[in-house]
Amino acid sequence: MHKIDKFLARLDANQRKKVLAIVERLDRSDLTGLDVRKLQGFPGLYRVRVGRIRVKFVMDISGIRILSIGHRSESTYRDV
C-alpha cells in the first residue's frame, strides 16, 4: 500500500472526502478557488492547503503529479 493511501485510510470520512475532492480537481488541473502556493527553492513544486492537511504536487508541461499528502508539521516541507 502506498504512503498516500495509508494516510487517506487513517482520515475520518469527512476529511477524506474533502481531500479526495481536491485531488480530483488537481487531476483535472482546476486550481481556481484553491489555496495553492508555490514552494520557495523548488521549481515547479506547489502545495494545496485543506485545513491542517497539505497536498504537495509538481506542476509542469506534462501536467500535475501528486508527491505527498500529510498533516502540517515542522517537517512537512523538509523532505521534498
Order of alpha helices (4+ residues) and beta strands (2+ residues): alpha-alpha-beta-beta-beta-beta
